[in-house]
Structures are given as C-alpha cells and as structure tokens.
Amino acid sequence: MIKVFVMQTCPDCASIKQQAQNDPRFQLIDIGEHARNLKQFLMLRDNNPAFDKVRQRGTIGIPCFVLEDGSITFSQDKAYLSLGDMTHAQESDKAEDGASCSIDGKGC
C-alpha cells in the first residue's frame, strides 16, 4: 500500500485525493486532519533526503507518496508506475518533484 500525504487546502492534492480515495492500494493521510498525521509527515520530511530540494525551495512537499519499498516520490505517475499501473500514469509529469505548496504563501 502506498501512503499519500495530502492536505485538504492544498490545490495540488485535490485531484490525487479524488482518484485515490476509493483505491485500496493507497492510504490517504491528511496532515491537517490530526496532529499525529502532521507529526508523522514532519518526521519523514525532516529526516529523509528526498525532501532536500523541497526544503531548499521553501515548499511543503505535498502531495507526497511513500511507496511500498519505502522510497519517496512527489509524482503521482511514479506512484502508479510503482504499482505496475500504466493506465493511470500520464505520459508526462508537469510538476517537478516536490514542487508543491509554498510555505511563503505564494501558492503551489
């Protein structure tokens, strides 16, 4: 199962939440829903090198996909591909890995 860290107010998360909510291969974890969810995400974000570029850009790093092998991606396409699902993966991923929701309020 792939863990997907999202937040209700994140515009980049909306379509992912809609697609993954009824898919048993995904566990949606809304970091704004409960402090334990936020703490789980912050532990991951503060300690995993996959977030180095995210922190440098001042972005939050959601949506974030923790794949079954423990690796992290910020690409929905890569998450689907890790499941061998070619039908949901897009041909190109426009968003740069981790380029989501700016901490400075300038948007996603």
SEVO-377084 format. One record per residue: residue number from 1; residue in one letter; x, y, z of N, C-alpha, C in turn. Coordinates in steps of 0.001 Angstrom, whole numbers, plus 500000, padded with zeros to 6 digits. Each point is the difference from the previous one (the first is absolute). Example, Ala and Ser with C-alpha at 12.3 -4.5 7.8 and 13.67 -1.06 7.14 Angstrom:
REM SEVO-377084
pos  code  n.x  n.y  n.z  ca.x  ca.y  ca.z  c.x  c.y  c.z
1  a  513190  494310  507800  499110  501190  500000  500900  501200  500000;
2  s  499650  501050  499280  500820  501190  500060  499230  501090  500730;
END
This chain:
REM SEVO-377084
pos  code  n.x  n.y  n.z  ca.x  ca.y  ca.z  c.x  c.y  c.z
1  m  500838  498819  500000  499162  501181  500000  500885  501247  500000;
2  i  499610  500966  499216  500725  501263  499917  499345  501008  500939;
3  k  500806  500618  500857  499519  501073  500857  500076  501299  499200;
4  v  498937  500783  500065  499962  501266  499283  499708  501103  501015;
5  f  500990  500863  500221  499818  501135  500902  499424  501153  499198;
6  v  498859  500495  500459  499272  501073  499329  499489  500981  501050;
7  m  499370  501060  499521  499331  500943  500898  498786  500555  499267;
8  q  498904  500112  500697  498743  500420  499395  500117  501335  499270;
9  t  500775  500933  500525  500099  501332  499402  501064  500109  498909;
10  c  500668  498928  499688  501029  500003  498955  499368  499725  498636;
11  p  500065  500969  499078  499393  499787  498685  500646  498863  499212;
12  d  501282  499744  500224  500676  498906  499300  499525  498636  500484;
13  c  499427  499956  501188  499568  498734  500598  498584  499599  499590;
14  a  499202  500946  499536  498578  499756  499746  499759  498856  499021;
15  s  500647  500022  498859  499758  498951  499005  500543  498656  500472;
16  i  501101  500033  500713  500574  498756  500511  499066  499371  501027;
17  k  499467  500832  500894  499057  499493  500997  498785  499383  499315;
18  q  499497  500648  498981  498824  499518  499287  500279  498641  499346;
19  q  501160  499843  499383  500330  498758  499313  500322  498863  500964;
20  a  500648  500324  501114  500494  498954  500898  499040  499621  501121;
21  q  498968  500807  500239  499156  499774  501169  499313  498642  500016;
22  n  499645  499445  498884  499342  498691  499960  500900  498911  499434;
23  d  501284  500269  499951  500965  499037  499478  500734  499368  501177;
24  p  499787  498715  500264  500599  499350  501170  501532  499927  499966;
25  r  500597  500360  498878  501463  499988  499912  500619  501227  500645;
26  f  499156  500982  500363  500466  501256  500564  499401  500245  501378;
27  q  500819  500534  500891  499536  500455  501309  500184  501508  500035;
28  l  498900  500739  499984  500059  501458  500049  500196  500445  501441;
29  i  500993  500861  500211  500277  500539  501326  499979  501520  499881;
30  d  498937  500611  500517  499848  501450  499947  500743  500605  501190;
31  i  501050  500750  499722  500842  500539  501078  499316  501109  500784;
32  g  498897  500516  499482  499259  501033  500708  498853  499456  500835;
33  e  499769  498723  499879  498861  499372  500680  500267  499694  501466;
34  h  501245  499646  500311  500331  499631  501382  501488  500253  500236;
35  a  500335  500374  501220  501399  500290  500345  500901  498794  499776;
36  r  499500  498785  500241  500844  498810  499798  500377  499834  498523;
37  n  499089  500384  499088  500308  499934  498570  501079  501004  499627;
38  l  499870  501212  500537  501006  501034  499745  501350  499575  500566;
39  k  500000  499451  501204  501246  499553  500619  500663  498898  499179;
40  q  499198  499053  499502  500537  498929  499160  500652  500580  498746;
41  f  499330  500966  499367  500543  500625  498801  501272  500784  500308;
42  l  499987  500785  501090  501170  500810  500342  501215  499139  500319;
43  m  499796  498859  500653  501114  499079  500271  500619  499533  498683;
44  l  499145  499686  499049  500463  499562  498686  500707  501150  499285;
45  r  499386  501165  499972  500533  501164  499289  501316  500491  500592;
46  d  500100  499963  501321  501200  500511  500653  501187  499050  499925;
47  n  499743  498733  499718  501074  499008  500084  500305  499265  498705;
48  n  499259  500240  498955  500214  499256  498767  500627  500898  498941;
49  p  501103  499549  499397  500684  500821  498991  499155  500282  498752;
50  a  498929  499252  499794  499127  500274  498850  499398  501394  500093;
51  f  499965  500565  501203  499417  501320  500216  501035  501125  499954;
52  d  501253  499709  499702  501035  501038  499989  499640  501162  499069;
53  k  499620  499690  498768  499639  501054  499039  498731  500720  500435;
54  v  499083  499262  500585  498744  500589  500481  500289  501070  501044;
55  r  500839  499653  500959  500336  500953  501062  500762  501193  499440;
56  q  500894  499771  499047  500767  501094  499404  499100  500996  499279;
57  r  498955  499498  499358  499062  500868  499274  498999  500666  500926;
58  g  499899  499529  501232  499022  500550  500933  498593  499505  499742;
59  t  499888  498819  499392  498689  499406  499773  499744  498919  501039;
60  i  498755  499597  500108  499618  499036  501037  500370  498578  499613;
61  g  499743  499626  498757  500308  498643  499556  498791  499096  499968;
62  i  498823  500598  499828  498805  499201  499806  499420  500328  498636;
63  p  499369  499082  499387  499810  498627  500405  501308  499217  499984;
64  c  500079  499073  500938  501181  499165  500156  499559  498548  500020;
65  f  500667  499183  499207  499675  498578  499895  501138  499185  500608;
66  v  499686  499189  501006  500967  499068  500563  499663  498639  499394;
67  l  500874  499553  499113  499749  498772  499253  500174  498772  500879;
68  e  499565  498869  499498  500040  498761  500771  501411  499605  500419;
69  d  501004  500398  499223  501383  499670  500352  500622  501034  500947;
70  g  499209  500993  500413  500478  501029  500916  500563  501234  499319;
71  s  500162  499946  498697  500513  501170  499287  498910  501059  499889;
72  i  500427  501224  499733  499092  501140  499964  500019  500632  498620;
73  t  498806  500353  499538  499880  500764  498764  498927  501058  500221;
74  f  500069  501027  499201  499013  501058  500039  499163  499971  498724;
75  s  500167  498930  499238  499345  499840  498711  498929  498914  500078;
76  q  498777  500380  499679  498908  499035  499968  500272  498926  498949;
77  d  500554  500413  498878  500321  499044  498947  500969  498935  500488;
78  k  501043  500418  500701  500980  499039  500506  499376  499073  501029;
79  a  499053  500497  500768  499310  499154  500971  499205  498913  499283;
80  y  499249  500386  498982  499242  499007  499233  500929  499025  499286;
81  l  501078  500507  499447  500946  499123  499310  500633  498993  500953;
82  s  500220  500406  501249  500580  499071  500979  499061  498830  500281;
83  l  498710  500205  499731  499002  498938  500159  499811  499205  498714;
84  g  500716  500390  498959  499857  499356  498701  498743  500440  499268;
85  d  499450  501126  500388  498764  500517  499423  500329  501036  498932;
86  m  499984  499558  498758  500328  500897  498895  498779  500820  499561;
87  t  498792  499567  500361  498803  500696  499535  499791  501326  500709;
88  h  500418  500108  501269  499816  501249  500735  501185  500946  499856;
89  a  501130  499476  499606  501186  500842  499840  499865  500841  498735;
90  q  500371  501248  500103  499957  500909  498864  501301  499864  499213;
91  e  499984  500459  498772  501206  499928  499184  501075  500954  500479;
92  s  499600  501118  500565  500980  500945  500501  499525  500541  501329;
93  d  500943  500313  500851  499680  500541  501314  500461  501451  500003;
94  k  499072  500931  499984  500343  501416  499882  500622  500561  501271;
95  a  499568  499520  501147  500505  500529  501269  501361  499400  500320;
96  e  500924  500860  500333  501308  499548  500444  499845  499336  501360;
97  d  500777  498949  500246  499900  499295  501267  500090  500950  501181;
98  g  498991  499958  500830  499998  500779  501237  499646  501462  499841;
99  a  499625  500417  498824  499691  501414  499766  498552  500288  500357;
100  s  499673  499817  501248  498613  500163  500428  499892  500977  501154;
101  c  498932  500749  500007  499584  500906  501072  501154  500733  500701;
102  s  500161  501232  499638  501069  500834  500550  499684  500444  501426;
103  i  500963  499917  500857  499848  500408  501390  499799  501517  500093;
104  d  500555  500749  499056  499908  501451  500058  498646  500543  499523;
105  g  499075  499106  499680  498646  500425  499627  499834  500377  498550;
106  k  500992  499778  499172  499926  500378  498591  499266  498954  499160;
107  g  499497  498969  500642  499230  498985  499288  500819  498773  499684;
108  c  499410  499162  499206  500641  498728  499673  500779  500091  498713;
END
